[in-house]
Amino acid sequence: MTDKFWGPDFDELERTDPEIADVVLSELDRQRAGLQLIASENLTSPAVLAALGSTLSNKYAEGYPGHRYYGGCAEVDRAENLAVERGKALFGAEHVNVQSHSGASANLAVYAAFAQPGDPILAMSLPHGGHLTHGARVNFSGKWFSPIPYHVDKKTELIDYDEVRDLALTHRPRIIVAGATAYPRLIDFAAFRKIADEVDAILWVDAAHFIGLVAGKAIPSPVPYADVVSATTHKVLRGPRGGMIICRGEHAKAIDKAVFPFSQGGPLMHSVAGKAVAFKEASTPAFQAYASAVTANAAALSKALEAEGMRAVSGGTDTHLALIDLRGLDPAVSGADAERRCDLARITLNKNAIPYDPAPPMVASGIRVGSAALTTQGFDEADMGRVASLIARAVSADPSTATGERELAAVVDDVTQLVATKPAYPRMAGEGPQ
Ligand SMILES: *Cc1c(COP(=O)(O)O)cnc(C)c1O
């Protein structure tokens, strides 16, 4: 067996490039020193990081296992076959493509497989939680296709399935997209399937955010309902940064061709290997326990924030994320202010538009919080109550006043104490929080 010279080697990095070595260690410190609540982030495992830091990064492997455009692919073929087989087993899928470089690249391939430029695409409105790739004007999806947005109901803040059906009947979309980046509730895949059948559209579920909850059996799977499911592997699923596509057997060829050669060149084989590792980890009872803890923690956090005077959009969450409406706070705090204040207190989250938001997107009336990373660290529902109270204190501390500044410093101390009880990456090298 070859020795393990390739392993992630900080000493070598420090000798060659001390500046980047410092970035890597400082970022590890940052992740450990604060509360990571960005709903699309997680802390991937040391095993996945080892695959990512390997010489698989060197290998060109355009094509698919057994049919490559380059020699020397026997070893990387094994990695991709393992990723595909594990992915199929994990999701009960007929076909899986693991080559997409990212969620957005996976989505580009889905459009390429099923639509022509100019085709109408029915997808969730961006300000109501849809993703850039669901028809934003600044994105290829909005430039090359004709997006028709559907919305959430103003009262319930749940997807308005009647509107989805009405729009589908009127516009006859080629593709109907279910899935979002800031929607806290379960999506009724059966309802979407019925509408898609009525108008003979492709049903595409963009499960980028919640595929990890599906893998962990914490929420229902879209796979039996959808023609195609796209996803990322780095959000709740906790794998390497990357994308994947799951589809029915009848669409396998179209999807594979749309990924390569239509929209990508050589796959990132170190990332493909990392995906195989992540699928293996996600198929364990431990990951199922993790996924249900993620939803329990998000529910606890959402409830505790409500107790602090911040309203949860739609009244709560069924997933890993909650969307919080700050408009009830007095004095008023915008989403942008809340994000900045929390950042000063080492609480990392993002401002977010709420449905029918009166504020412009760069200001926003809400914040989005996710429980995936803290749950990886071992945080439980009682901890989420503490996290909510720290968020509430940070959000209402105005840093332009002396009292606000003192309060933010006090929150930093309390955050430091809390993360020390359940640190991120407890076994890795580094300085640790100051
Ligand atoms: C995150 C996300 C994507 C894009 O993933 P990237 O890896 O950032 O390109 C696509 N769709 C949805 C719904 C997402 O939440």
The ligand as a MOL file (V3000), in Angstrom:
LIG
                    3D

  0  0  0     0  0            999 V3000
M  V30 BEGIN CTAB
M  V30 COUNTS 15 15 0 0 0
M  V30 BEGIN ATOM
M  V30 1 C -28.2400 26.0710 -2.6380 0
M  V30 2 C -29.2490 25.9080 -3.6860 0
M  V30 3 C -28.8880 25.7260 -5.0270 0
M  V30 4 C -27.4870 25.9580 -5.5560 0
M  V30 5 O -26.4520 25.2770 -5.0190 0
M  V30 6 P -24.9620 25.8170 -5.2610 0
M  V30 7 O -24.1310 24.6180 -4.9040 0
M  V30 8 O -24.7710 26.9970 -4.3810 0
M  V30 9 O -24.8150 26.1620 -6.7010 0
M  V30 10 C -29.8800 25.4430 -5.9450 0
M  V30 11 N -31.1750 25.3640 -5.5700 0
M  V30 12 C -31.5640 25.5750 -4.3030 0
M  V30 13 C -33.0070 25.4700 -3.9620 0
M  V30 14 C -30.6120 25.8540 -3.3180 0
M  V30 15 O -31.0220 26.0900 -2.0760 0
M  V30 END ATOM
M  V30 BEGIN BOND
M  V30 1 1 1 2
M  V30 2 1 2 3
M  V30 3 2 2 14
M  V30 4 1 3 4
M  V30 5 2 3 10
M  V30 6 1 4 5
M  V30 7 1 5 6
M  V30 8 2 6 7
M  V30 9 1 6 8
M  V30 10 1 6 9
M  V30 11 1 10 11
M  V30 12 2 11 12
M  V30 13 1 12 13
M  V30 14 1 12 14
M  V30 15 1 14 15
M  V30 END BOND
M  V30 END CTAB
M  END
